[in-house]
Amino acid sequence: MHPYYRSLEKMAHQASIIDQDWDRFVERTDVRHVQQGTYLIETGEPVQHAYFCVEGLFRLFYTLADGREYNVGFSPEDDYVTSYGAMVTGEASTFTIEAMEDSVVIEIPYLVLKELMDTSHMWERFVRKSVERLYIRKEERERELLYLSAKERYHAFLLKYPGLDKRIAQYHIASYIGISPVSLSRLLRSDPY
């Protein structure tokens, strides 16, 4: 077994996926090295894969009409990253996913996931649990943007992504919490945590 699959294998065993099905999954997926700055998925492109981040970090962002980028999420190690809606519907992605560090992912073809889900209730459960996690994160994010102050959103970011503030530039954090980099600097000077 390739060491890059260890985290996913642990999750699969927790979902009671049998060894034969796990081996079939490993045979039909690939380990992919992604250089910092590379777009894993680009706005306007179809999405045919889900990815599991083994090493590194990705950001998910929209590009506004005026060229500004708006970060909507980050995917560090042991996390999935894809445009799930685009993958399932066959439509183009509405956002871009970029490697913020040299990264390693497991590339999972959607057709393989569909086949596994169609033939195994355990795989269906495994994928459902993963999607539920993504949906909960999205719902939390919407609530944060609607109800929390900038200071509260910053603290929520620190809780959701421990240590990420040391790995990325402040302007990426500012974009994520919906304020300007200048406002974030002011917030950090007035409340250093």
C-alpha positions as CSV (number, residue, x, y, z in Angstrom):
1,M,0.0,0.0,0.0
2,H,1.3,3.4,-1.0
3,P,1.8,5.6,2.2
4,Y,-0.2,8.4,0.6
5,Y,-3.4,6.3,1.0
6,R,-3.1,5.8,4.7
7,S,-5.5,8.5,5.9
8,L,-8.1,7.5,3.3
9,E,-7.7,3.8,4.1
10,K,-8.3,4.5,7.7
11,M,-11.6,6.3,6.8
12,A,-12.6,3.5,4.5
13,H,-12.1,0.9,7.2
14,Q,-14.2,3.0,9.6
15,A,-16.9,2.9,6.9
16,S,-16.6,-1.0,6.9
17,I,-15.3,-1.1,3.3
18,I,-14.0,-4.5,2.5
19,D,-10.4,-5.1,1.4
20,Q,-11.4,-6.2,-2.1
21,D,-13.4,-2.9,-2.7
22,W,-10.5,-0.9,-1.2
23,D,-8.0,-2.5,-3.5
24,R,-10.2,-1.8,-6.5
25,F,-10.4,1.9,-5.4
26,V,-6.6,2.1,-5.1
27,E,-6.0,0.5,-8.5
28,R,-8.3,3.0,-10.2
29,T,-7.0,6.2,-8.5
30,D,-3.7,8.1,-8.9
31,V,-1.3,9.9,-6.7
32,R,-0.6,13.3,-8.3
33,H,2.0,15.9,-7.3
34,V,0.9,19.5,-7.8
35,Q,3.2,22.4,-7.8
36,Q,2.5,25.6,-5.9
37,G,0.5,28.0,-8.0
38,T,-1.0,25.2,-10.2
39,Y,-4.7,25.3,-10.8
40,L,-6.2,21.9,-9.9
41,I,-9.6,23.1,-11.2
42,E,-10.3,26.3,-13.2
43,T,-13.4,28.3,-13.5
44,G,-15.3,27.3,-16.6
45,E,-13.8,23.8,-16.9
46,P,-15.7,20.6,-16.4
47,V,-14.8,18.6,-13.3
48,Q,-14.4,14.9,-13.6
49,H,-12.4,14.2,-10.4
50,A,-12.5,14.6,-6.7
51,Y,-9.2,15.0,-4.9
52,F,-8.0,14.1,-1.4
53,C,-5.2,16.3,-0.2
54,V,-2.4,14.2,1.3
55,E,0.2,16.9,1.6
56,G,0.0,20.6,1.0
57,L,-2.7,23.2,0.8
58,F,-5.3,24.4,-1.7
59,R,-7.6,27.5,-1.8
60,L,-11.0,27.7,-3.4
61,F,-11.8,31.1,-4.9
62,Y,-14.1,33.0,-7.2
63,T,-12.8,35.7,-9.5
64,L,-15.1,38.7,-9.6
65,A,-15.7,40.7,-12.7
66,D,-13.3,43.4,-11.7
67,G,-10.5,40.8,-11.3
68,R,-10.6,40.6,-7.5
69,E,-10.4,37.1,-6.0
70,Y,-12.6,36.0,-3.2
71,N,-11.5,33.0,-1.2
72,V,-14.3,30.8,-0.1
73,G,-12.4,27.9,1.5
74,F,-9.1,26.1,2.1
75,S,-8.3,22.4,1.9
76,P,-5.3,21.3,3.9
77,E,-4.0,17.8,4.5
78,D,-6.5,15.0,5.0
79,D,-9.3,17.0,3.3
80,Y,-11.2,16.6,0.1
81,V,-11.1,19.3,-2.6
82,T,-13.2,19.6,-5.7
83,S,-16.1,21.4,-7.2
84,Y,-18.6,18.8,-6.1
85,G,-21.6,20.5,-7.7
86,A,-19.9,20.8,-11.1
87,M,-18.6,17.2,-10.8
88,V,-22.1,15.7,-10.1
89,T,-24.0,17.9,-12.6
90,G,-21.4,17.7,-15.4
91,E,-21.5,21.5,-15.6
92,A,-18.4,23.8,-15.6
93,S,-16.9,24.8,-12.3
94,T,-17.8,28.3,-11.1
95,F,-14.7,28.6,-9.0
96,T,-10.9,27.9,-9.2
97,I,-8.9,25.6,-6.9
98,E,-5.2,26.5,-6.6
99,A,-2.3,24.8,-4.8
100,M,-0.9,27.3,-2.3
101,E,2.0,25.0,-1.5
102,D,3.7,22.1,-3.3
103,S,1.0,19.4,-2.7
104,V,0.2,15.8,-3.2
105,V,-3.4,14.6,-3.9
106,I,-5.1,11.3,-4.6
107,E,-7.0,11.9,-7.8
108,I,-10.4,10.1,-7.8
109,P,-12.3,9.8,-11.0
110,Y,-16.0,10.6,-10.5
111,L,-16.9,7.6,-12.7
112,V,-15.0,5.3,-10.3
113,L,-16.8,6.8,-7.3
114,K,-20.2,6.3,-9.0
115,E,-19.4,2.7,-9.9
116,L,-18.3,2.0,-6.3
117,M,-21.4,3.6,-4.9
118,D,-23.6,1.7,-7.3
119,T,-22.1,-1.7,-6.3
120,S,-21.5,-1.2,-2.5
121,H,-23.7,0.3,0.2
122,M,-20.5,0.8,2.2
123,W,-19.0,3.0,-0.5
124,E,-22.3,4.9,-0.8
125,R,-22.1,5.5,3.0
126,F,-18.4,6.5,2.8
127,V,-19.1,9.1,0.1
128,R,-22.3,10.3,1.8
129,K,-20.4,11.0,5.0
130,S,-17.7,12.9,3.1
131,V,-20.4,15.0,1.3
132,E,-22.2,15.6,4.6
133,R,-18.9,17.0,6.0
134,L,-18.5,19.3,3.0
135,Y,-22.2,20.5,3.3
136,I,-21.8,21.2,7.0
137,R,-18.7,23.3,6.3
138,K,-20.5,25.2,3.6
139,E,-23.5,25.9,5.9
140,E,-21.2,27.1,8.7
141,R,-19.4,29.4,6.3
142,E,-22.7,31.0,5.2
143,R,-23.7,31.5,8.8
144,E,-20.4,33.1,9.7
145,L,-20.6,35.6,6.8
146,L,-24.2,36.5,7.6
147,Y,-24.1,36.7,11.4
148,L,-20.6,37.2,12.7
149,S,-18.5,40.3,12.9
150,A,-15.1,40.5,11.2
151,K,-13.4,39.8,14.5
152,E,-15.6,36.8,15.1
153,R,-15.1,35.5,11.6
154,Y,-11.3,35.8,12.1
155,H,-11.5,33.7,15.3
156,A,-13.8,31.2,13.5
157,F,-11.1,30.9,10.8
158,L,-8.4,30.2,13.4
159,L,-10.6,27.5,14.9
160,K,-11.6,25.9,11.6
161,Y,-8.0,26.0,10.2
162,P,-5.5,25.7,13.1
163,G,-2.1,26.9,12.1
164,L,-3.2,28.1,8.7
165,D,-2.6,31.7,9.6
166,K,1.1,30.8,9.7
167,R,1.1,29.2,6.3
168,I,-0.7,31.8,4.1
169,A,-0.5,35.5,3.5
170,Q,-2.8,37.8,5.5
171,Y,-4.5,39.0,2.3
172,H,-5.8,35.5,1.7
173,I,-7.3,35.4,5.2
174,A,-8.8,38.9,4.7
175,S,-10.4,37.7,1.5
176,Y,-11.8,34.6,3.2
177,I,-13.4,36.6,6.1
178,G,-14.7,39.2,3.7
179,I,-12.7,42.3,4.7
180,S,-9.8,44.2,3.2
181,P,-6.2,43.4,4.1
182,V,-5.9,46.9,5.8
183,S,-9.0,46.1,7.9
184,L,-7.5,42.8,8.9
185,S,-4.2,44.5,9.9
186,R,-6.2,47.0,12.1
187,L,-8.2,44.1,13.6
188,L,-5.0,42.2,14.5
189,R,-3.3,45.3,16.0
190,S,-6.4,46.0,18.2
191,D,-6.9,42.4,19.2
192,P,-3.9,40.1,18.7
193,Y,-6.1,37.2,19.7
